[in-house]
Amino acid sequence: MYWLRTFGGFAIERDGAPLDEIGAHRKGLGLLAVLAVEGSMGRDRLMALLWSESDTERAKGSLKQAVYMLRRQLDIPDLLLGTTELRLNPEHIQSDVHLFSRAMEEGDLATAVRYYTGPFLDGVYLERTPEFERWVEAQRLDLAQQYARALEGLARAAEAQGDHAAAAGWWRRLQGTDPLNSRVAVSLMTALDTSGDRAAALQHAQIHETLLREELGIAPDPAVATLAERLRSPSAPPQHKAPTVPDLDSTARVGEFESRGGGMPVQRSAPASGVLQHSWTRRPVLLMLVALLGLGVVIAVLLGTRNRIFFDSAQAPVPVPVSRSIAVLPFLDMSPQGDQEYFSDGMAEELISHLSKVEGLQVAARTSAFQFKGRNPDIREVGAKLGVATVLEGSVRRSGDRLRITAQLVDAQSGYHLWSQSYERQMSDVFAIQDEISRAIVEALQVRLAAGAAAPLVAPPTQDIEAYEQYLKGLLFFNRHQIPRAIEHLGEAARRDPQFARAYAALAEAYTV
C-alpha cells in the first residue's frame, strides 16, 4: 500500500519510507495530488490544470505519459482507474487528505485533526501551471478552514463536557493557526483560567498583545485587555464563559460555530473589528497576508524561513546559478566542549534570514542549505546542487562570553575565496557581528542596498542575550522534532523578555505541532 502525504509538504511513501525515484516526474505527482482531493476528474480538466501551456494534442500525450510513468514506477498497472475520468485505486494508494475529508464528513473531528499536519502541499510549486497553482491555493485555504473548524468544534465539545484542560489544548492549537485572532485568544484565556491555570492565561494575554503590537502595530482587542485585567484581581472567580469578541477578519478566520448533524461545526460570519478597519489603511500588505494565510505566513516572516519546492514539467534541470545568489551552510561548532551546536546553527539561520531581506540577492532556503550539515561537501557540489553562485561557510568557537566567529565567502564554480574575516568579540556583540557579516557579503556581491542603507541590516530582536540563547536552543530542538524541549526553551526566552516577539511566534508554532 502506498501513502500519499499532502499535508505539510508532498511525498509518496511505502512502508513509511519516501520514494525519491519518482520525484523527477513532477506533473505525475501533481496528478496524484489532484485525484487525492477530487476523488475523480475528467481528462480534459486534468489537462487544463496541469498542461495549460500546451495545445490539446500535446496535453493529451503528456497526460498519457504521466499515467504510464506512475503505473510503471510504482509497479501497479491498475494504480489509476477509469478511462474518460481518472481516479486512484484505494486498494493500492491512500492519502492523508482523503482520510481527513472523510473524517470531517463523518463528524470525527479528533481523527481529522490527526491527519492535518500542516498546510496542503506546503512549499510545492509547479512551474508554468497557473491553473494548478490557483487550484492549490483554493484547496489550501479550504482545508485550513476545515481544520480550524474541527479544532473549535473539539474545544466546544470539551467545554460542554466540563473538561476545560482539554478545551484549553484545542484552543491553543487553534490560536497557533492564527495567533492574531483576539476572539480565540479570549477563549483560550478563559479555558486556561477555568482549568486552574490563571498564570498561563495571563501569559497568553501578554503573548497576544506583543504579537499584535509588533506585527500589526495595533493595541489588543478591548475584550482581551479587560479579561486580563479582571484575571489579575486576586479575588476574581474563574471565568466560565468567554466574553464576545468581534473576529479580526470573519472571511478568513473561524467564526461562531453551532452543531449540525453529527456534531459537525458550521461557520457563521462575525463582524470585523473596528480596530482592524482602522489599521487596514496603515498596514495593508501585512494584514492581507495575515487574513488570507494565518499563522503559516506570520511565522515564516518572523523566523525568516523560506522554503518552496519548485516542480518542473519534465526531468528537473540542473539549476543555473544567478550571480547574486548565495547558500549559507551550517557553521561548524569548534568550541572546546562541542556544546554550541545551537549557537552555530543559529548563526547560519539568522544570516539566511537577514540576507533574504536584501533586495536583488537570492538566498537558498534553510532546508536546502542544511542538507549538507556534517558532510564537509565540496563547495562546487553545493553550488551545482542548489543553483547558487556563492557559498558562505564558517565556524564558531566560544569560551564563556568570548566569541570567535570565522566566515568565508567562496565562489561556487571555482572554489576560490572571495572574502573572509574573523571576529573576536563578546557574546553581547553577536548582533553586530551578524550585521557586519551581512554587509560584507552584500558588498562582495555588489548588491545595491535600498534607501536607508546606513541603518543596520540586523535589528536586535531582544536586548536580553540569555533570552536570545534560549530562543536559539528552542529552534535547535524544534528542528530536531523534540517539541517538549523546544517549548521549554522558547517559553523561557519569552519569560525573560516579554517583548521578544520572535520567541512568542516560535512558541506558538511549536504548540501547533
C-alpha positions as CSV (number, residue, x, y, z in Angstrom):
1,M,0.0,0.0,0.0
2,Y,1.3,3.4,-1.0
3,W,0.7,6.5,1.1
4,L,0.4,10.0,-0.4
5,R,1.3,12.7,2.1
6,T,-0.1,16.1,1.1
7,F,-0.3,18.0,4.4
8,G,2.8,19.9,5.4
9,G,4.6,19.1,2.2
10,F,4.4,16.5,-0.5
11,A,5.7,12.9,-0.6
12,I,4.7,9.4,-1.7
13,E,5.8,6.7,0.7
14,R,5.8,3.0,1.0
15,D,6.2,1.3,4.4
16,G,7.0,4.7,5.9
17,A,9.9,5.4,3.5
18,P,9.7,8.2,0.8
19,L,10.1,7.1,-2.8
20,D,12.7,9.5,-4.2
21,E,12.9,7.8,-7.6
22,I,9.7,9.3,-9.0
23,G,10.5,12.8,-7.7
24,A,11.7,14.0,-11.1
25,H,8.2,13.3,-12.7
26,R,6.7,16.4,-11.3
27,K,3.4,16.5,-13.2
28,G,2.7,12.9,-12.3
29,L,2.9,13.7,-8.6
30,G,0.7,16.7,-9.2
31,L,-1.8,14.4,-10.9
32,L,-1.8,12.2,-7.8
33,A,-2.5,15.2,-5.5
34,V,-5.4,16.4,-7.6
35,L,-7.0,12.9,-7.7
36,A,-6.5,12.5,-3.9
37,V,-8.5,15.6,-3.3
38,E,-11.1,15.5,-6.0
39,G,-11.7,11.7,-6.0
40,S,-12.0,11.6,-9.7
41,M,-11.6,14.1,-12.6
42,G,-12.1,14.1,-16.3
43,R,-9.1,14.0,-18.6
44,D,-9.9,17.4,-20.1
45,R,-10.0,19.1,-16.7
46,L,-6.7,17.4,-15.7
47,M,-5.1,18.6,-18.9
48,A,-6.3,22.2,-18.2
49,L,-4.9,22.1,-14.7
50,L,-1.5,20.6,-15.4
51,W,-0.7,21.3,-19.1
52,S,-2.5,24.5,-19.8
53,E,0.6,25.8,-21.6
54,S,0.3,23.0,-24.2
55,D,-2.0,22.5,-27.1
56,T,-4.7,19.8,-26.9
57,E,-2.8,17.0,-28.6
58,R,0.4,17.7,-26.7
59,A,-1.5,17.8,-23.4
60,K,-3.2,14.5,-24.2
61,G,0.2,12.9,-24.8
62,S,1.7,14.4,-21.6
63,L,-1.2,13.1,-19.5
64,K,-0.9,9.6,-21.1
65,Q,2.9,9.7,-20.4
66,A,2.3,10.7,-16.8
67,V,-0.2,7.9,-16.2
68,Y,2.1,5.4,-17.8
69,M,5.1,6.6,-15.7
70,L,3.2,6.3,-12.4
71,R,2.0,2.8,-13.2
72,R,5.4,1.7,-14.2
73,Q,7.4,3.4,-11.4
74,L,5.1,2.1,-8.7
75,D,4.7,-1.3,-10.5
76,I,0.9,-1.2,-10.2
77,P,-0.9,-1.5,-13.6
78,D,-4.3,-0.6,-12.0
79,L,-3.0,2.3,-9.8
80,L,-5.3,4.6,-11.7
81,L,-8.8,3.5,-12.7
82,G,-11.2,4.8,-15.3
83,T,-11.0,6.0,-18.9
84,T,-12.6,9.3,-19.5
85,E,-12.4,10.1,-15.8
86,L,-9.4,9.0,-13.7
87,R,-9.4,8.1,-10.0
88,L,-7.0,6.5,-7.6
89,N,-7.4,2.8,-6.8
90,P,-8.0,2.7,-3.0
91,E,-6.7,-0.8,-2.8
92,H,-3.2,0.4,-3.7
93,I,-2.9,4.0,-2.5
94,Q,-4.4,6.1,0.2
95,S,-3.8,9.8,1.1
96,D,-3.9,11.9,4.2
97,V,-6.2,14.5,2.6
98,H,-8.8,11.9,1.6
99,L,-8.9,10.4,5.1
100,F,-9.0,13.9,6.6
101,S,-12.0,14.9,4.4
102,R,-13.8,11.6,5.1
103,A,-13.3,12.1,8.9
104,M,-14.7,15.7,8.6
105,E,-17.8,14.4,6.7
106,E,-18.4,11.8,9.4
107,G,-18.0,14.4,12.1
108,D,-15.0,12.5,13.6
109,L,-13.1,15.7,14.3
110,A,-10.4,14.1,16.5
111,T,-9.4,11.8,13.7
112,A,-9.4,14.6,11.2
113,V,-7.0,16.8,13.1
114,R,-4.6,13.9,13.5
115,Y,-4.2,13.8,9.7
116,Y,-3.7,17.5,9.2
117,T,0.0,18.1,9.9
118,G,0.4,21.4,8.0
119,P,-0.8,23.4,5.1
120,F,-1.9,21.5,2.0
121,L,1.1,21.0,-0.4
122,D,3.1,23.3,1.7
123,G,6.1,24.7,-0.3
124,V,5.1,23.0,-3.5
125,Y,5.1,24.8,-6.8
126,L,4.8,23.5,-10.4
127,E,6.3,25.8,-13.0
128,R,4.2,27.1,-15.8
129,T,0.9,25.8,-14.3
130,P,-1.1,28.8,-13.3
131,E,-4.4,26.8,-13.2
132,F,-2.8,24.2,-10.9
133,E,-1.5,27.0,-8.6
134,R,-4.9,28.6,-8.3
135,W,-6.4,25.2,-7.6
136,V,-3.8,24.5,-4.9
137,E,-4.4,27.9,-3.2
138,A,-8.1,27.3,-3.1
139,Q,-7.7,23.8,-1.7
140,R,-5.1,25.0,0.8
141,L,-7.4,27.7,2.2
142,D,-10.5,25.5,2.3
143,L,-8.7,22.7,4.1
144,A,-7.1,25.1,6.6
145,Q,-10.6,26.5,7.4
146,Q,-11.9,22.9,7.8
147,Y,-9.0,22.2,10.2
148,A,-9.8,25.4,12.2
149,R,-13.5,24.4,12.4
150,A,-12.5,21.0,13.7
151,L,-10.3,22.4,16.4
152,E,-13.0,24.8,17.5
153,G,-15.6,22.0,17.4
154,L,-13.4,19.9,19.7
155,A,-12.8,22.8,22.0
156,R,-16.5,23.5,22.3
157,A,-17.3,19.8,22.9
158,A,-14.6,19.6,25.7
159,E,-16.1,22.7,27.3
160,A,-19.6,21.2,27.2
161,Q,-18.2,18.1,28.9
162,G,-16.5,20.2,31.6
163,D,-13.0,19.2,30.5
164,H,-11.5,22.7,30.5
165,A,-7.9,21.5,30.4
166,A,-8.6,19.6,27.1
167,A,-10.5,22.6,25.8
168,A,-7.5,24.8,26.5
169,G,-5.4,22.4,24.5
170,W,-7.7,22.7,21.5
171,W,-8.0,26.4,21.8
172,R,-4.2,26.7,22.0
173,R,-3.8,24.7,18.8
174,L,-6.4,26.9,17.1
175,Q,-4.6,30.0,18.3
176,G,-1.4,28.5,16.8
177,T,-3.0,28.6,13.4
178,D,-4.0,32.3,13.8
179,P,-2.1,33.9,16.7
180,L,-3.6,37.4,15.9
181,N,-7.2,36.3,16.4
182,S,-8.4,38.1,19.5
183,R,-11.6,36.0,19.8
184,V,-9.6,32.8,20.0
185,A,-7.2,34.4,22.5
186,V,-10.1,35.2,24.8
187,S,-11.5,31.7,24.5
188,L,-8.1,30.2,25.3
189,M,-7.5,32.5,28.3
190,T,-11.0,31.6,29.6
191,A,-10.3,27.9,29.3
192,L,-6.9,28.2,30.9
193,D,-8.4,30.2,33.8
194,T,-11.3,27.8,34.3
195,S,-8.9,24.8,34.3
196,G,-7.0,26.4,37.2
197,D,-4.0,27.9,35.2
198,R,-4.6,31.6,35.6
199,A,-0.9,32.3,35.2
200,A,-0.9,30.7,31.8
201,A,-4.0,32.7,30.8
202,L,-2.2,36.0,31.8
203,Q,0.9,34.9,30.0
204,H,-1.1,34.3,26.8
205,A,-2.6,37.7,27.1
206,Q,0.9,39.1,27.1
207,I,1.9,37.0,24.1
208,H,-1.1,38.1,22.2
209,E,-0.6,41.8,23.0
210,T,3.1,41.6,22.0
211,L,2.3,39.9,18.6
212,L,-0.4,42.4,17.7
213,R,1.9,45.4,18.6
214,E,5.0,44.0,16.9
215,E,3.4,42.7,13.7
216,L,0.3,44.9,13.1
217,G,1.1,48.0,15.2
218,I,-2.3,47.8,16.9
219,A,-3.5,47.5,20.5
220,P,-5.1,44.3,21.7
221,D,-8.9,43.9,21.5
222,P,-10.6,45.6,24.5
223,A,-12.1,42.2,25.4
224,V,-8.6,40.7,25.8
225,A,-7.4,43.6,27.9
226,T,-10.5,43.6,30.0
227,L,-10.3,39.9,30.7
228,A,-6.6,40.1,31.5
229,E,-7.3,43.0,33.9
230,R,-10.0,41.0,35.7
231,L,-7.8,37.9,36.0
232,R,-5.1,40.0,37.7
233,S,-7.5,40.6,40.6
234,P,-6.8,38.1,43.4
235,S,-10.5,37.9,44.3
236,A,-11.7,37.2,40.7
237,P,-13.6,33.9,40.4
238,P,-12.7,31.6,37.4
239,Q,-14.1,32.8,34.1
240,H,-16.5,30.1,32.8
241,K,-17.7,31.8,29.7
242,A,-15.6,33.8,27.2
243,P,-16.7,37.3,26.5
244,T,-17.9,38.0,23.0
245,V,-15.1,39.4,20.8
246,P,-15.6,40.5,17.2
247,D,-13.3,38.5,14.9
248,L,-10.4,40.3,13.2
249,D,-11.5,39.0,9.8
250,S,-14.6,36.9,9.5
251,T,-13.8,35.9,5.9
252,A,-10.6,34.2,6.7
253,R,-10.9,33.1,10.3
254,V,-13.1,30.8,12.2
255,G,-16.4,32.4,13.0
256,E,-19.0,31.5,15.6
257,F,-20.0,27.8,15.5
258,E,-23.0,25.7,16.1
259,S,-23.6,21.9,15.8
260,R,-25.4,20.4,12.8
261,G,-26.0,16.7,12.1
262,G,-23.3,14.6,13.6
263,G,-21.7,17.3,15.6
264,M,-20.1,19.0,12.5
265,P,-19.3,22.6,13.3
266,V,-20.8,25.2,10.9
267,Q,-19.3,28.6,10.4
268,R,-21.3,31.7,10.9
269,S,-19.8,35.1,10.0
270,A,-18.9,37.7,12.6
271,P,-18.5,41.4,12.1
272,A,-15.0,42.7,11.6
273,S,-13.3,44.6,14.3
274,G,-13.2,48.3,14.2
275,V,-9.6,48.2,15.3
276,L,-8.7,46.2,12.2
277,Q,-10.6,48.6,10.0
278,H,-8.6,51.5,11.3
279,S,-5.3,49.7,10.8
280,W,-6.1,48.4,7.4
281,T,-5.1,51.7,5.7
282,R,-1.8,51.7,7.7
283,R,-0.5,48.1,7.0
284,P,-2.5,46.7,4.0
285,V,0.0,44.2,2.7
286,L,0.8,42.5,6.1
287,L,-2.9,42.5,7.1
288,M,-3.9,40.9,3.8
289,L,-1.3,38.2,4.3
290,V,-2.5,37.6,7.9
291,A,-6.1,37.5,6.8
292,L,-5.6,35.1,4.0
293,L,-2.8,32.8,5.2
294,G,-2.8,33.0,9.0
295,L,0.0,31.6,11.2
296,G,2.0,30.0,8.4
297,V,2.9,33.3,6.8
298,V,3.3,35.2,10.1
299,I,5.7,32.7,11.5
300,A,7.6,32.5,8.2
301,V,8.0,36.2,8.3
302,L,9.1,36.2,11.9
303,L,11.5,33.3,11.6
304,G,12.8,34.3,8.2
305,T,12.2,30.9,6.7
306,R,11.6,30.5,3.0
307,N,11.2,27.0,1.6
308,R,9.5,26.3,-1.7
309,I,9.8,23.1,-3.7
310,F,9.9,24.1,-7.4
311,F,8.4,21.4,-9.7
312,D,9.2,21.5,-13.4
313,S,7.1,19.9,-16.1
314,A,9.7,17.4,-17.1
315,Q,13.0,16.0,-15.7
316,A,14.3,18.5,-13.2
317,P,17.0,20.6,-14.9
318,V,20.4,21.4,-13.4
319,P,19.9,24.9,-11.7
320,V,21.6,27.7,-13.4
321,P,23.5,29.9,-10.8
322,V,22.5,33.5,-10.6
323,S,25.5,35.8,-10.0
324,R,24.0,37.4,-6.9
325,S,22.9,34.2,-5.2
326,I,24.2,32.5,-2.0
327,A,23.8,29.5,0.2
328,V,24.7,29.8,3.9
329,L,25.9,26.5,5.2
330,P,25.6,25.5,8.9
331,F,28.5,26.9,10.8
332,L,30.9,24.4,12.5
333,D,31.0,24.3,16.3
334,M,34.7,24.5,17.2
335,S,34.1,25.2,20.9
336,P,36.3,23.2,23.4
337,Q,33.3,21.4,24.8
338,G,31.5,20.9,21.5
339,D,28.3,22.2,23.1
340,Q,27.5,25.2,20.9
341,E,25.6,23.5,18.1
342,Y,22.5,25.5,18.8
343,F,24.6,28.7,18.5
344,S,26.5,27.7,15.3
345,D,23.3,26.6,13.6
346,G,21.5,29.7,14.9
347,M,24.2,32.0,13.4
348,A,23.6,30.4,10.0
349,E,19.9,30.6,10.2
350,E,20.0,34.2,11.3
351,L,22.2,35.1,8.4
352,I,19.9,33.3,6.0
353,S,17.0,35.4,7.4
354,H,18.9,38.7,7.2
355,L,20.3,38.2,3.7
356,S,16.8,37.0,2.4
357,K,15.6,40.6,3.1
358,V,18.2,42.2,0.8
359,E,16.5,43.0,-2.5
360,G,18.3,41.6,-5.5
361,L,20.0,38.8,-3.6
362,Q,18.7,35.3,-4.0
363,V,19.3,33.1,-0.9
364,A,18.9,29.3,-0.7
365,A,16.3,28.2,1.9
366,R,17.5,26.8,5.2
367,T,16.3,23.3,4.5
368,S,18.2,23.3,1.2
369,A,21.4,24.5,2.8
370,F,21.2,22.4,5.9
371,Q,21.1,19.1,4.0
372,F,24.9,19.5,3.9
373,K,25.3,19.7,7.6
374,G,28.0,17.4,8.9
375,R,29.0,16.3,5.4
376,N,32.0,18.6,4.6
377,P,31.0,18.8,0.9
378,D,32.9,20.3,-2.0
379,I,31.7,23.8,-2.4
380,R,31.4,23.3,-6.1
381,E,29.0,20.4,-5.4
382,V,26.9,22.7,-3.2
383,G,26.7,25.4,-5.8
384,A,25.7,23.0,-8.6
385,K,23.0,21.3,-6.5
386,L,21.5,24.5,-5.1
387,G,22.0,26.6,-8.2
388,V,23.9,29.4,-6.4
389,A,27.0,31.3,-7.4
390,T,28.5,31.7,-3.9
391,V,28.5,29.8,-0.6
392,L,29.1,31.2,2.9
393,E,30.7,28.8,5.4
394,G,32.1,29.5,8.8
395,S,32.8,28.3,12.3
396,V,32.0,29.3,15.9
397,R,34.4,29.0,18.8
398,R,33.0,30.1,22.2
399,S,34.5,30.1,25.7
400,G,32.4,31.7,28.3
401,D,31.3,35.1,27.0
402,R,34.2,35.2,24.4
403,L,33.3,34.5,20.8
404,R,35.5,33.8,17.8
405,I,33.5,33.6,14.6
406,T,35.1,33.0,11.2
407,A,33.2,33.4,8.0
408,Q,34.3,33.0,4.4
409,L,32.5,33.6,1.1
410,V,33.5,31.1,-1.6
411,D,32.9,31.2,-5.4
412,A,30.9,28.1,-6.0
413,Q,32.3,27.5,-9.5
414,S,36.0,28.0,-8.9
415,G,36.2,27.2,-5.2
416,Y,38.2,30.3,-4.6
417,H,37.7,32.6,-1.7
418,L,36.0,35.9,-2.4
419,W,36.1,37.2,1.2
420,S,36.9,36.0,4.7
421,Q,37.0,37.5,8.1
422,S,37.4,36.5,11.8
423,Y,35.6,38.3,14.6
424,E,36.7,38.1,18.2
425,R,34.1,39.7,20.4
426,Q,31.9,39.4,23.5
427,M,28.7,37.5,23.3
428,S,26.9,40.8,23.7
429,D,28.2,41.8,20.2
430,V,26.5,38.9,18.4
431,F,24.0,41.1,16.6
432,A,26.7,43.5,15.5
433,I,28.7,40.6,14.1
434,Q,25.7,39.3,12.1
435,D,25.3,42.8,10.7
436,E,28.9,43.1,9.7
437,I,28.9,39.7,8.0
438,S,25.7,40.5,6.1
439,R,27.1,43.9,4.9
440,A,30.4,42.3,3.9
441,I,28.5,39.8,1.7
442,V,26.3,42.5,0.2
443,E,29.4,44.5,-0.7
444,A,31.3,41.5,-2.0
445,L,28.4,40.6,-4.3
446,Q,27.9,44.2,-5.3
447,V,24.2,44.2,-4.3
448,R,22.8,47.7,-4.1
449,L,21.0,48.3,-0.8
450,A,17.7,50.2,-0.7
451,A,17.3,53.6,0.7
452,G,18.3,53.8,4.3
453,A,21.3,51.6,3.7
454,A,23.2,53.3,6.6
455,A,20.8,51.7,9.0
456,P,21.8,48.2,10.4
457,L,20.7,45.2,8.3
458,V,20.3,43.4,11.6
459,A,17.9,44.8,14.2
460,P,18.4,43.1,17.6
461,P,15.3,41.1,18.3
462,T,15.9,41.3,22.0
463,Q,18.3,43.1,24.4
464,D,18.5,40.1,26.7
465,I,21.3,37.8,25.4
466,E,20.2,34.9,27.7
467,A,16.7,35.1,26.2
468,Y,18.3,35.0,22.7
469,E,20.3,31.9,23.6
470,Q,17.2,30.2,24.9
471,Y,15.5,31.1,21.7
472,L,18.3,29.6,19.6
473,K,18.2,26.4,21.8
474,G,14.5,26.2,21.2
475,L,14.9,26.4,17.5
476,L,17.5,23.6,17.6
477,F,15.2,21.3,19.4
478,F,12.3,22.3,17.2
479,N,14.3,21.4,14.1
480,R,15.1,18.0,15.7
481,H,11.4,17.5,16.3
482,Q,12.0,17.4,20.1
483,I,9.0,19.6,20.7
484,P,8.7,19.5,24.5
485,R,12.3,20.7,24.9
486,A,11.7,23.3,22.2
487,I,8.7,24.6,24.1
488,E,10.7,24.7,27.4
489,H,13.5,26.9,25.9
490,L,11.2,29.1,23.8
491,G,9.0,29.6,26.9
492,E,12.0,30.6,28.9
493,A,13.0,33.1,26.2
494,A,9.6,34.7,26.3
495,R,9.6,34.7,30.1
496,R,12.9,36.5,30.3
497,D,11.9,39.1,27.7
498,P,8.1,39.7,27.4
499,Q,8.8,41.9,24.3
500,F,10.6,39.2,22.4
501,A,8.0,38.7,19.6
502,R,10.0,36.1,17.7
503,A,10.2,33.9,20.7
504,Y,6.4,34.1,21.1
505,A,5.9,33.3,17.4
506,A,8.2,30.3,17.6
507,L,6.5,29.1,20.7
508,A,3.1,29.4,19.0
509,E,4.4,27.3,16.1
510,A,5.8,24.7,18.5
511,Y,2.4,24.3,20.2
512,T,0.8,23.5,16.9
513,V,3.0,20.5,16.2
